[in-house]
Amino acid sequence: MKKDCAFLIGILFLTVALPAQKVGLVLSGGGARGITHIGVIKALEENNIPIDYIAGTSMGAIVGSMYAMGYSVDEMVEVLKSDDFRRWSTGELDPQYVYYYRNADPKPSFAELRFNLKQLDSLHFKPSFLPTNIVSPRQMNYAFVELFSKANAVAGGDFDKLFVPYRCVASDIYKKEAVVFRKGNLGNAVRASMSFPFMYKPIMINDQLLFDGGIYNNFPVDVMREDFKPDFILGSAVSNNPTKPDEHDIIKQIENMIVNKSDYNITEDEGVMLKFKLGNVRTFDFSKVDELVKIGYDSAIKYMPEIKARVKREVSPEEIRLRRAVFRNRFPELRFKNVEVVGVDSLQKHYVENIFHRGNKVFDANDFKVGYFKLISDDKISEVMPRAIYNDSTGYFDLRLRVRTEDQLKVLIGGNISSSTSNEAYFGLTYQNLKDYAQTAYIDAQFGRLYNGLGLGTRIDVPANKDWYLKLSFILHRFDYFEGNRMFYADDRTSYFNQFEFYTKFSVGFPLTMRGRMEFGVGYGGLIDGYRQNLLTGNTDMDKSIYNLGNVFGKFETTTFNNIMYPTKGYNHVAIFQLVGGEEQFKSYTDPDLYKAKSNDLWVQFRGKYDKYFPFSRKFTLGASAEIAVSTRKFLNNYTATIIQAPAFRPTPHSKTVFSPAFSANEFGAVGLKPVYVINDQLHFRTEAYLFVPYRNIYKKADNSAGFTKPFHSTEFMAESALVFDFKFASAGLFVNHYSAGANRWNFGLNIGFLLFNNKYLE
């Protein structure tokens, strides 16, 4: 260590004693093509060419900022190849930090209208119809704190005091001018410089709404000249000015409208200009890191004789390594003490502060990460902009959070378009209120031939040492398994029936790890099953079984699925325990005077499910699932009532719309495999195959009562293949399936949207 220090002191002495030739590096924007700049930096370092100043725009600002913070070439490549970078560039949240406990129950909506109720007395509505960006900023907002805060603390917000003095450029579209960042929050400056219109959300800094610097200055050589006045400038440009658009190319048309032409030239006496033609690399394709670094390196090496002839001063890799180590050794640990919340009222502020810590305790980077992702998982919060500001007096960072709450009123629209009778229309109304607790109230309505439902409910989240919530729900719905649906089972045992349910449940929920929750509650339900036991009569009147049931339940669930209907990543584990009891009544249409009523004994019901996807490569994923059901419920008044009420196995979207007694039993186990071939980010082909093994089948006796077969009397099979296109806001699936039992064993069709129903009372 002493030798290193002595060497560094000697180097610094020589640097001061000799007239220094200063070199400035200018990096253009260009999306993923800007990764090429790293190869240029690598070639310069290997050939002892100093980099004394650096300026960049957009991707050039990102690469330049990492170098200015003391990142080596290898470290920059590692960052750009990491899952973290992929997530913040695409908006995908880290599945390990999706706080499922705070998520609302899924709804079949694909569009929403948001209204801001500023004053209830005047009913001032502010509708929001279109998103401002494609990529969610939630992952990026966190990543930039982690990436830039330490270096910014060392520099004290002065970009001249970084490892290499640095500048970046953003665009003020209101004033129609470039904005140069010389000081301030480094992460915010870089974020502004790379906020490509429509793709990334713009950022507000000093009352200026800022976008990508490439709009007005995509190659800031003028900034390099004016601010640093280097003796030699090396330029690296991976972009060209927009070409003339034609009438069919809307992207080129928009690009010409919003992007000003930049001067990608350096005069011969100023330095050397490297220009790259990378038209085959898409703007947001960040998968070709090694290839692009090599292109930049090879090109810079070709120009190296000319560069060395112009730049006489040399800086060895060892000197750079030592200077980098000295700078980065000054980085403070990312630990927080004070939390400041802005953008919300005092009660909302208290709610947010309690997410991170209670009192004035110090918390570390992991606590911050957990708290941040807890907060953005809350459906009452639309965005959190965190900043870590180093406090010299405490020796810790102060965490400043600008919180934006969701608009209080949402109108949801959705449903499912199907080639069968499972067409659905969905309308929902949600009111959200965030004070020192979070409250959500909702009304959901679904209309269709198969399913009609109305749901009302509320949830109150209470932040405390142990988070918890209260939930109350009312469901009124009807499943119709006969009207005009030729795909349903059609023999005398199960066809032509419907189920009407009204129930209410009250529950208390708690977190179960980051990705799960447990819920305990009580419920009461009134159920009516209408069915025909004999088709030969030709009569459409139905017998009815009526149930008045109460239950006590516990539910444990963890999930990281990436799609509600057609997941390809993540897992879902569910366990539901119920203690149920109540009264059963039977009314016959053939004998109006026939009426039977009896009180059911208490019974226990359990459902457990395991579902997980294992990625074998970028293109192939294998899903595996298992399900078990156990019910000690006794036989009901007749076979048909018994089989309808028995637990059913329905693992696929289509199987949720049909009924077959072969896949219902009081006790069963089922296993499945789901190979998935991922064609691209939006398109995949999947096959699902399941074995269903009832412990004892329920069969129909001669007197129409129910009985059990011997154990493991039969095994059933179902399979489905589907080509699925993910629209992000909904999914479209073209499917074909086969059931080993049922009137329609082969089915094919199309679903577009979300085929989601409210759970039945005993599910």
N, C-alpha and C positions, 0 to 999 in steps of 0.2 A: 504493500500500500504506500509506503514511504517513497519507494522508487517511482511509482505512478505519479504521486503528487509532485515529486521533484521534476519529473519529465514534463508534466503539465505546466508547471511554473516556468520551466525553460521555454516551452513553446509560446506561452503567453508573453514572455519577455521579448522573444524574437518578433512576435506579431506586432508589438508596440514599437519596437526599435526600428523595424524596416518599413519602408513605404509599402502599404498593402494594396494589391490590385483586387478590387471588389467585383464579385460576380453575382448577377441577379438571374433567377430562373422564373420564367413566366409560363403558366400552365393554363391552357384553354379549357372551356367546358366541352361537353360532348357525351354525357351519360357514361355508359359502361366503357366506351372507347377511351375515356380518360384514364383507365387503368394502365394504359400504355406509358403514362408519365412515370410510373414507378420504375419501368425498365430504363428510362432515360437517367433517372437519379442513380440507379444501380451502376450504370456505365460510368457516370461522372465520379462516383466515390471510388470505384475500383481503379480509376486512372488519376487519382489524386487531384481532381478538379474541385475547388472549393465551391460551396453554395452559401453565399453570405446573406442573400435576401431571397424571398420567395413570394410570388403573388399569383393568385388563381381565381378562377370563376367556376362555379358549379362543381363538377367532379374534379376539376383542377383545384378548387378551393378545399375539397375534402382531402385529396392527396397532399396538397401543400400544407394543410393544417397538421396532418399527422407527422410530416417531416419536421415542421416547425416546433412540434411538441417533443421532439427527440425520438420519434419512432425510427427504427432501422428499416431497411428495405424488407427484410424477412418478416419483421413484425407487421408491416403494412400489408404484405401479402397474406399473412395469417388472419388479419382482421377481415380483409375482403373475402376470404374463403370461409369465414366462420358462419355458423347458423345465426349468430346475433346480427351480423351485417345483412344477411338475407332477409331476416325478419323485419328490420327497420326499413329496408328498402322496398319491401313488398307490403308491409303493414300487418303481416301475420304475427299474432301474439305467441309468445313462448308458452307452449302447452303446459309446462311445469308450473307456470304462474297464472294460469287462468283460474280465478278464485270462484269455483263453481257454486259455492255456498251463497254468494250474492246474486247469482244469475236468476232472472225471472224464469218461470216455466215457459217452455217453447210455445210459440203461437204460429198458426199457419199463415202468416202475413208476408207479403213480398213488397209492399209499398206502404208508406205512412205519410200522413200530413201532420206537421207539428205546429202547435199554436202556443204562443207565449201570453199568458194571462197576466198582464202587468197590473191592471187594476180591475178587480172583480166588479166594482160598481159601474164602470164604463164598458166592461167587456171588450177590452182592447185586444184584438187577435192579431198575431203576427205569424202568418203561415210560412212554412219552409218546405219547398217542393223539391228542389234540386240540390244534390250534394256539391260541396265546393271542391272536392278532391276525390280521386279514386282510391289512393292508398291512405289507410288510416294512420294518423300520426301518433297513435298511442305507444307503440313499441319504440318509435324514434324519440319521443319525448323523454323516455327513461334512458335510452342508450346514450344520448348526447350528454346527460349529466355524468354518467359513468365514464365516458370517453374523454371529456374535455375539462372537467372541473378542477382536477389536480394541477394541470399545467397552467390553467387560468389563474389559480391561486398563487403559484410561484411568480407569474408575470404581473400579478396585481392588476389584471385587466388591461395592461399595456402591451400591445402586440409586438412592440420593439424589444421587449424583454423576454421573449420566448427564446428557445434554443436557437432558432433562426428568425430574425425579424420578418414579419408576415403581414400581408394585406389580402383581403378578398372583396368581391364586388357583388352587390345585390341590385335589384331594380325597384324603384318607386313608380308604379304604373299610374298613379294619380298625377305626380309632377312630371312623369315621362322622362326620368333621368336615372343615371346610375348612382348608387350610393356606395361609397368606399368605407370599409371598416378598418380603423386603425387602433381602436381600443374598445373596451366593453366586455361583454360576455362572449367568449370565443365560440362556445357551442351555438349560441343564437346567431352569431354572425355567419358561421358555416351553414347553419340550417336555412337562413335567409338566402344565401348564395345558391343553394341547390334546390330551392322550392319550385320545381318545374310546373308551370301552369296546368291546372286540371289534374295533374298526377299527384302532386304533394300540396298540402295545405299551406297557404302563405302565413307569414309570421308578422306580428305587430311589434315593432321596436320604436320607441320614442314617437309614438303616434303616427308612424309610417307603416303602411301595409306593404310588405316587401316580398318580391318574388325572385325567381332565378336571375342571377346577374347576367346570364347570356342574352337576355332580352335586349339590353342596351350596350353591354360591353362584355363580349365573350372571350376576349383576349386582352387582359389589362396591362399591356406593355406601357401605356401612357401613365398608369399609376406607378409602375416600376421606375420610369424615368423621373417623374415629379417627386416622388417620396424618397427614393434611395439614391438616385443618380449614380448607378454602378459604372465601373469602367468597362464591363463586358456584360452583354445580355444574351442569354440562351433562351430561345423560345421553343415551346413544344405545343403544336396545334393539332388536334384530332377532329376538328370540325371545319366545315366550309359554310359560307353564306348560303341561305336558302336559294335553291334553284327555281326557275320560273315554273309555276304550277300549271297543270292543265285542268280542264273543266271537271274531270272525274276524280281528282286526287284531293279530297277534303283536308287531309293532314297537311299537305304542302300549302294549301290555301291558308289554313290557320297559321301555319308557321310564317308565311310571308306577311300576314297581317300583324303579328305580334312581335316578331324578332327583327331588330334593326341590323343592318349590315355592320360587321366588325372588320377592322383592318388586321389581317393575319400576317403582317410583314414587319421585319426589322431591317433597318438599313445596314449595308455591308460594313460600314465603319463602327456600327454599334455592337454587332455580334453575329451570331449564327442562328438560323431559323430551321427547325425541324418540322416538316409537315407530313402528316400521315393520311393515307386514303384507306378508310376502314368501313366502306359502305356495306360490307357484308355483316357487320356487327350491329345488332339492334340497340337502340338507346338504353333499354332497361334489361339487357341480357348480361348479367354479371357472372355468368358461369364460365367464361373463358379467361380467367385470371392469368394462368400460366402462359397461355398463347399470346395475350396482349402484352404482358411484361417482356416476353422474348422479342416481340416486334419492336418495342421501344428500345430495348437494350441493343439489338442488332443494328438499328438505324443510327443510334448515338455512336456506336463503335465505328461505323463507316465515316462519321464526321470527326472522329477523335483527333486525327492528325491536324486538321484545321483548327480545332478547338485548342489543342495543346500549343499550337504555334501562336495563338493569340493570347492564351492565358499562361503566363510564366510562373505565377505563384502556385505552389503545390501544398496540399494538405493531406497527410497520410491517413489511411483508415484507422490507424492506432490513435492518432490525435482526435479524430472524430468520435471514436469510441469512448475515449476518456472524457471529452467535453460533454458527450451525451450522458455518460454515467454521472458526472458531477451535477448536471442540470436535473436529471430525473431523481437523483438521491434527495433532492430538496422537496419532492412531492409529499405533501401531507397525507396522512391516512384519511380516507373518506368516512369521517365520523361526524355525527350531527348532534347538536344540543338544542338550539332554538328552532321553532317552527312558526313561520309567518304565513297566514292564509289570506289571500285577497280575492275579490270577485264574488264573494258571497256575504250574506248577513251574519250577525253575531251567532245565532243559533246554528246555522249551517257551518260556520267556522268551528264551533265546538265539536260538531259531528266529525269534521274532517281531521281535526287535531287528534281526536281519540283513536282514529284509525292508525296513526303512527306511534304515538306514545302518550302516556299519561303522566302529568307532572312535568318536571324539567330534567328528565333523565337523558343520558347520552345514549344514542343508538347508532348502530353501524350500517355499512352499506347494504348488508343483507336485510336488515330490518327495514331500511328504506325501500328496497326492492319489493319485499313482501307487502308493505303498506301501500306502495304505489299501485301495485297490481290488484290489491284488494279494492282500492278506491275506484279504479277504472272499470272493475268488474261490476260495480254498482250501476244498475240501469237508470238511476237518478242523476248520474254524472255523465256529461257528454265529453269532457276533456279536462285533463290536468296538465298544466305546464309547470314543471319543476325547475328550480334553479338552485344550485349549491354555491353559496357565497362564503368565502373563507373569512373568518372573524379572528383577527390578530389578537384581540384581547382575551378570547377564550381558548384559542388554539384548536377550535373545532369549526366545522362548516355550519352556517345557518341555512336551513331549508326554507326556500320561499316557493309557495305554491299558488299559482293563479288557477282557480277552479271555475269551470263553466258548467253550470247545471243544465240538465235537459229541460226543454220546454215542458211546461206543466201538463199540457193536454196533447194527447196523441190520438189521431184517428187512423186505425189500421185497416188495410184492405188486403185480402188474399184469398186463398182457397186452392182448388185443384181442378184442372181440366183433364178429363179422362175419356178414353174410348169406350168405357163401360158406364155403369150407373153410379160410379163413385165421384161424379162431378160435385164439387162443393163451392159455395160462395161463403166467404168469411168477412165479417165486419167487427171491428173492435174499437172500444173507447177506453183509454187509459188516462187516469189523472195521477200525477206524481207530485209529492210535496216533500221537500227536504228541510227539516229544522234540526233540532238537536237529536232527532230520530228521523228515519226515512219511512215514508208511507206511500203505498201504491194502492189505488182502487181501480177496478176494471169491470167492464161489461163486454162479454164476447158472444157473438151470435153466428151460427153456422146453418146453412140451408142447402139441402140436397135431397136426392131421391133415396139414398142409402141412410143418410144421417142428418138429423136436425137437432140443434142443441143451443141452449142458452146458459151462460155461465156468469156469475157475479162473485166478486170476492175482494178481499183487501189483505195486504201484508204490511206489517210494521216491523222495521229493523231497529234494534236498540244496541248501540255500541257500548260495550262495557268491558271489564277485564276479560270476560268470555262472551264473545258476540252471540246474539240469539235473536230470533224473530218470532212473531205471532202471525198466524195465517188463518183466515176464515173464508170458506168458499161455499157457494150454493150452485148446484148443477141440476138443470132440467133438460133431459135429452131423450131421443128416441132413435133406435136402430131398426131399420126396416129391411128384412132379408127376403122380400119376395117380389115387390112390385116391379115388373118389367125387367127383371135381372135373370137372364137365362144361364148365367154362370154359376148360380148357387145350387147347392145340393137339392135334388128333386125327387126323393122317395118319400114314403109315407111316414118316415120317422122325424124328419127335421125341416122339411121345406115349409114355406109359407108361415113364417112367424115373425113377430116383432118384439122388441124389448123397449119398454118405457121405464125411465128411472127419474126419481127426484131424490136428491140427497144433499146433506150438508156435512161438512167436516171442519173441525177446529183442531189446530195443531201448533206445536212449538218446535222450532228448528234450531239446530246448532251446527257449527262447522265440524267437518270430519276430514281432516287434512286440508290442503289447499284446493283439492279437486273434488271434494265430496261434502255431503251433509247428511245429518241424521234428523229424523222428524218423528215426533210422537204425538198421538192425538186420539180423538174420539169422533164418532160419526153416527148419523142416523139416516136411513134410506127407506124410501117407499118404492118398490119395484113391481112392475106388471109385465108378465110375459104372455103374449097372445099367440096361439099356435093351433094348427090343425093336426089331429092325430090320424085322420083317415081321408086320403084324397079321393077315394072312390065315391064319396057321397056327392061330390060336385058342389057342395055348399061352401061358401067362402066365410061363413061365420066361424069364430074361433073360440076355443076354450081359453080360460085365463087362469094363470097362477099368480097370486098376489102375495107379496112378502113385505113385512114390516120388520126391519132389521136394525140392530145397533151393533157397533163394533168398537174395539180398542185396537190401535195399530201402532206399529213401529216400522219405519222405513229407513234403510241405509243405502245411499247411492253415491258412487263416484263416476265421473265421466270426463273424457277429453276428446270426444268425437269431433271431427271437423265438419260434419254434415249431419243434419237431422234425419234425412231419409236414406241417403246413400253414403255412409261414411267410408273412408279409405285409410284413415289414420286414427290412432288413439284407442281408447278402451271405454267400456261401460260395465260397471258391476252394480248389481241391484239385489237387495234382500228385503223382503216384506213379510212381517209377521202380523197375523190378525187373530183376535179372539172375537167370534161372532155369535149372536143369538137373536131369536125373534120368533115371529109368527108366520105361518104359511096358510093361505086360503086357496081353494080351488073352486072354480065355477065352470059348469059344462054348458055349451050351447045346445047340445042334443037333449038335455034334461035340465030345464031352467030351475027345477026344484032341487037339483043335486048341488049341494054345497058342503064342502069339507073344510074344516079349519083345525089346525093343531099347532101347538107351540113347539118349535124346534128346540132340541137340546143345544147347549153351547157346543160349538165346534171350533177347531183350530185350523188355520189355513196359512201355508207358507209358500212363497215363490222366491226362487233364487235364480240369478242370471249372471253369466260370465260371457263377455264379448270383447275380443281384442284383435287388433290388426298388427301383424308382424312384418315390417319392411325387409325384404330380402335384397332389393336393389331399388334404383330410382324408378324403374318401370314395373316392378312386380311386388305385390303385397299379398300376404296370406292372412285372411281372417279366420279366427277359430271361436266357436261359441258353444256354450253348454247351458241347459236350463233344467230346472227341477221344480216340481209342484207337488205339494202334499196337502190334502184336505180330508179331515175326519168327518165331514158332513154326511149325514145319513141320506138314504134314498128319499125322494120327494113323492108326491101323490101318484105320479105316473112316470113312465120312461122318458117321455119327451121333455117334461119339466126337469127331470134329473139331468139329462144330457145337455140341455141348454144352459143350466146353471153350473155345470162342471167346469173346472179350469180348462182353458183352451190354449193350444200352441199356435201362435200366429207370428212368425219371425220376419216375414216379408211384407212390403206394402200391400201387395195383392191379397195375401192371406188374411189381412185385417178386414177385408171387405166381404169375405165369404165365410160360410160355416159348413164344416163337415164333422159329423160325430166321430169319425175315425181319428181326429186329432184333438179329442177332448177326453179327459179322464180325471178322476179324483186324485190319482197319484201317477205321475209320469216323469220320465227323464228324456232329454233330447240333446243331440250333439250336431254340430254343423261345421263345415269348412267353406271358406269364401275366397277363392283365388281372384285377385283383382289385377288386371293389366292396365297400367296408367299410360294412356297415349300421349296426353299433355296435361297442363295444369287444369284444364276444363273438361276434358273428355276421358272417360275410362270405360272399360268393358269388365263386367263382373259376372261371376257365376256363384250361386249359393246352393248347397246341397245339405239336406238335413235328414237325420234318422230320428223318428219319434217312437219311443218305447213306453207304452203304458204298463204299469205294474199289473193292473186288472182292467180289462175292458168292461164298459157298461153295456149290457145287451138288453134287448126287449123281450120280455116273457109273453106268453100267450094271452095273459089277462091284461096286457099293456103296462104292467109294472116293470120296474128295473131290477136287474140282477148283475152280479159280477161273474166274469169268466175266471178260469184258472189263471194264476200269475203268469205273466209274459206269454199271453196267448197269441199276440201278433206284434208285428213291427211295421210301421208305415214310413213312407218316404215322400219327400217333396223337394223339388229343385226349380231354380229360376235363373235365367240368364238375362242380362240387361245391358244395353248400351246407354250410358248416362252422360248427359251434358250438364255441367254446372254453370248457371248464369250468375253465380255469386248471391243474387237475391232470391233465387229459386233453382229447382232442378227439373230436368226433363229426362224421363226414363222410358225407353222402348224395350218391352220385355216379352219373354215367352216362358211359360212355366208348365210343370207337370206335377200332379198329385197322384199318389198310388191308390187313392180312394176318392169317390165323389162322382156326381153325375157328369160334370165337365172336368175331365182329368187334364185336358190340354187347354191352355188359355194363352192368349197373346193380346197385347194392347199398348197403350201409351198413357203416361201420366205426366202432366206438367204442373208444377207448383208444389204444394205441401199437402199430403194426405195424412192429416193429423186429426184425431178425435179426442174429446175429453175421456179420461179413464172411466171405465165402469166402476160402480160402487165397490165391488169386491176385488178390483185389480190393484 
